[in-house]
Amino acid sequence: MNLKKTCLSLIAISLINPLTGFAFGKEQESKMKSLSITIFYNNLLHDERLEAAWGFACFIKGLEKNILFDTGGSGPILLSNMKKLGIKPQDVDVIFLSHNHPDHTGGLWDLLKEKHKLTVYLPESFPEDFKKRIKALGADFLSINKPIGELGRGIIEQSLVLGTEKGLVVITGCAHPGIAVILRKSKQMREGQIYLALGGFHLTSYSEAWIRRVIHSFKEMGVMKVGPGHCTGEKALELFKKNWEENFLEAGCGAIIEVR
């Protein structure tokens, strides 16, 4: 696969990786009029036909390329849930991995056996044997570390920010470096209101006081809608729902979120 061609085609996606600095210049960006995000994998269940399991994956349509963001922890569960939602492995054009934890990367290998002519975007800090395994399955990868370098201590993570006519859509895997940190960095790297923050917010083990501080940060940044899931935690989910009311989006496994 021609990585240069793939990278250029992603320019139209308006892709920003706030924690490893993968960004395209504004003169190259275009704002999407509509976007569809389907949650394939989550430990929270929205669609009773599907199987919930610890981890996260979502499928993003409406761009030049269809993106699979993370792959959950189990290939069979991922592929089964995709099939029940009418999405085939052949529909995936690009895979974007947030961080090197098995509940976000475990489904990758079974997916690549179904469609191996893919490019996997991952942080440069991923181990070499992981990258070699991607190559061995006939796929390609692109390591991301520029222009600002990787951020976060201990667990390095990248997030995806998409520009839409409604505002920025920020998608996180687990938000290990801090969900508020990710949102601030997104706003610094690209001007605009945050329309939606979606994914794991990593607040399971935090106190209610800390969660309220995070919510206060969201409010200060003017985050319009939230769709927390995966590792966000029950208390945090309750508080986000209370604070966002009709702008709280259910983001369990099988949920389909439309941005129009």
C-alpha positions in Angstrom: 0.0 0.0 0.0 1.2 3.5 -0.9 1.5 5.2 2.6 2.1 8.6 1.0 -1.1 8.3 -1.1 -3.0 7.1 2.0 -1.7 10.0 4.1 -2.7 12.5 1.4 -6.2 11.1 1.1 -6.6 11.5 4.9 -6.1 15.2 4.6 -9.7 15.5 3.5 -10.7 13.8 6.8 -9.4 16.7 8.8 -7.5 14.4 11.1 -5.8 15.6 14.2 -4.0 13.5 16.7 -3.7 15.8 19.8 -1.4 13.6 21.9 1.1 12.6 19.3 0.7 15.7 17.2 -0.6 14.2 13.9 -2.2 17.2 12.3 -2.8 18.7 8.9 -2.7 22.4 8.0 -5.9 24.4 7.9 -5.4 25.2 4.3 -5.8 21.4 3.6 -8.8 20.8 5.8 -12.4 20.6 4.9 -15.3 20.4 7.4 -17.6 17.5 7.1 -21.3 18.2 6.7 -22.4 14.9 8.2 -20.7 12.1 10.1 -22.0 8.7 11.4 -20.3 7.0 14.3 -21.3 3.4 15.2 -20.1 1.8 18.4 -19.0 -1.8 17.6 -17.4 -2.7 20.9 -18.1 -1.5 24.4 -18.6 -3.0 27.9 -21.8 -0.9 28.0 -24.7 -2.3 25.9 -27.1 -0.3 23.8 -28.3 -2.9 21.2 -29.5 -6.2 22.8 -28.5 -8.1 19.7 -24.9 -7.5 20.3 -22.3 -8.8 22.8 -20.8 -6.3 25.3 -17.2 -6.8 26.4 -14.5 -4.7 28.1 -12.9 -2.5 25.5 -13.8 0.0 22.8 -14.2 0.3 19.0 -16.2 2.5 16.8 -16.7 2.9 13.0 -16.7 6.4 11.4 -18.4 7.1 8.1 -18.9 10.3 6.2 -15.3 10.9 5.4 -13.2 10.2 2.3 -12.1 7.0 4.2 -14.1 4.9 6.6 -12.1 4.7 9.9 -12.2 1.9 12.5 -11.1 3.6 15.7 -9.7 0.8 18.0 -10.6 -2.8 17.6 -11.8 -3.9 21.1 -10.3 -6.9 22.9 -11.8 -9.9 21.0 -11.7 -10.5 17.2 -14.7 -12.9 17.2 -16.8 -10.4 19.2 -15.8 -7.5 17.0 -16.6 -9.3 13.8 -19.8 -10.7 15.1 -21.0 -7.3 16.3 -20.0 -5.7 12.9 -21.9 -8.4 11.0 -25.1 -7.8 13.1 -24.9 -4.1 12.4 -24.5 -4.7 8.6 -20.8 -3.6 8.4 -18.3 -5.9 6.6 -14.5 -5.9 7.2 -14.2 -4.8 3.5 -16.0 -1.5 4.5 -13.0 -0.5 6.7 -10.5 1.7 4.9 -8.2 2.8 7.7 -7.6 1.6 11.3 -6.7 4.1 14.0 -5.3 2.7 17.3 -5.4 4.9 20.3 -3.0 3.1 22.6 -1.3 -0.2 23.2 -3.7 -2.0 25.5 -5.3 -5.4 24.5 -8.8 -4.2 25.0 -8.3 -1.7 22.2 -6.0 -3.7 19.9 -7.0 -7.4 20.5 -9.6 -7.5 17.6 -7.0 -6.2 15.1 -5.5 -9.5 14.1 -8.8 -11.3 13.2 -9.9 -8.2 11.2 -6.7 -8.1 9.3 -7.1 -11.7 8.3 -10.4 -10.7 6.7 -9.1 -7.6 5.0 -5.3 -7.2 5.2 -4.8 -4.4 2.6 -5.2 -1.7 5.2 -3.1 1.0 6.9 -3.0 1.0 10.7 -2.2 4.4 12.2 -0.6 4.0 15.6 1.6 5.9 18.1 5.3 5.5 17.4 5.8 4.1 20.9 4.0 0.8 19.9 6.5 -2.1 20.2 8.3 -3.2 17.1 7.0 -6.8 17.4 3.4 -5.3 17.1 4.4 -3.5 14.0 6.1 -6.6 12.5 2.9 -8.6 13.1 0.9 -6.1 11.2 3.3 -6.4 8.3 3.2 -10.2 8.5 -0.5 -10.2 7.9 -0.1 -8.2 4.7 -1.1 -4.8 6.1 0.9 -1.6 6.6 1.3 0.9 9.4 2.1 4.5 9.9 3.8 5.6 13.1 2.7 9.0 14.4 4.9 11.3 16.4 4.9 14.7 14.8 4.7 17.7 14.8 4.7 18.1 18.6 5.7 14.7 19.8 4.0 12.2 22.1 2.5 13.4 25.4 1.3 11.6 28.5 3.2 9.8 31.2 3.5 6.1 31.3 0.6 5.2 28.9 1.0 7.1 25.6 -2.3 7.6 23.8 -3.5 9.3 20.7 -7.1 10.6 20.1 -8.9 11.5 16.9 -10.4 15.0 16.3 -12.6 15.6 13.3 -13.8 18.9 12.0 -17.5 19.2 11.2 -19.8 22.1 10.5 -21.2 21.6 14.0 -17.7 21.9 15.6 -15.0 19.5 16.7 -15.7 15.9 17.3 -13.1 14.4 19.7 -13.0 10.6 20.0 -10.9 8.9 22.8 -10.0 5.3 23.5 -9.4 5.6 27.3 -8.1 9.2 27.7 -5.2 8.0 30.0 -3.4 11.3 29.8 -6.6 13.0 31.0 -9.8 13.7 29.1 -9.6 17.4 29.9 -6.0 17.5 28.7 -7.0 16.0 25.4 -9.8 18.4 24.9 -7.6 21.4 25.7 -4.9 20.2 23.4 -7.5 19.7 20.6 -8.7 23.3 21.0 -5.1 24.6 20.9 -4.2 22.7 17.8 -7.4 23.6 16.0 -9.7 26.5 16.6 -13.4 25.8 17.0 -16.0 24.7 19.5 -16.0 21.1 20.8 -19.3 19.8 19.5 -18.9 16.2 20.9 -16.5 14.4 23.2 -17.0 10.6 22.7 -15.4 7.4 24.1 -13.6 6.3 27.2 -13.0 9.1 29.8 -11.0 6.9 32.2 -12.8 8.2 35.4 -13.7 4.8 37.0 -11.3 5.0 39.9 -11.6 8.7 40.6 -13.5 10.5 43.4 -16.7 12.3 42.8 -14.9 15.6 43.6 -12.4 14.9 40.9 -15.1 14.0 38.4 -16.9 17.3 39.2 -13.7 19.2 38.5 -13.4 17.4 35.1 -17.0 18.3 34.3 -16.3 21.9 35.3 -13.4 21.9 32.8 -15.8 20.6 30.1 -18.2 23.4 30.9 -15.4 26.0 30.7 -14.4 24.7 27.3 -18.0 24.8 26.1 -18.3 21.1 25.2 -21.8 20.9 23.7 -22.5 17.1 23.7 -20.9 14.1 25.5 -21.0 10.4 24.7 -18.9 8.7 27.5 -18.5 5.0 27.7 -16.1 2.1 28.3 -13.8 3.1 31.2 -15.7 6.3 32.2 -17.3 4.6 35.3 -20.9 4.5 36.7 -20.6 7.6 38.9 -19.1 9.7 36.1 -21.7 8.5 33.7 -24.4 9.5 36.2 -22.9 13.0 36.7 -22.3 13.7 33.0 -25.9 12.7 32.2 -27.2 15.0 35.0 -25.1 17.9 33.7 -25.8 17.5 29.9 -29.3 16.2 30.0 -30.6 16.0 26.4 -27.1 16.6 25.2 -25.9 13.4 26.9 -25.6 10.7 24.2 -25.9 7.0 24.9 -22.8 5.5 23.5 -23.1 1.8 24.4 -22.3 -1.1 22.1 -24.6 -0.7 19.0 -25.3 3.0 19.4 -25.2 5.0 16.2 -24.4 8.7 16.6 -25.2 11.1 13.8 -23.5 14.5 13.4 -25.5 16.5 10.9 
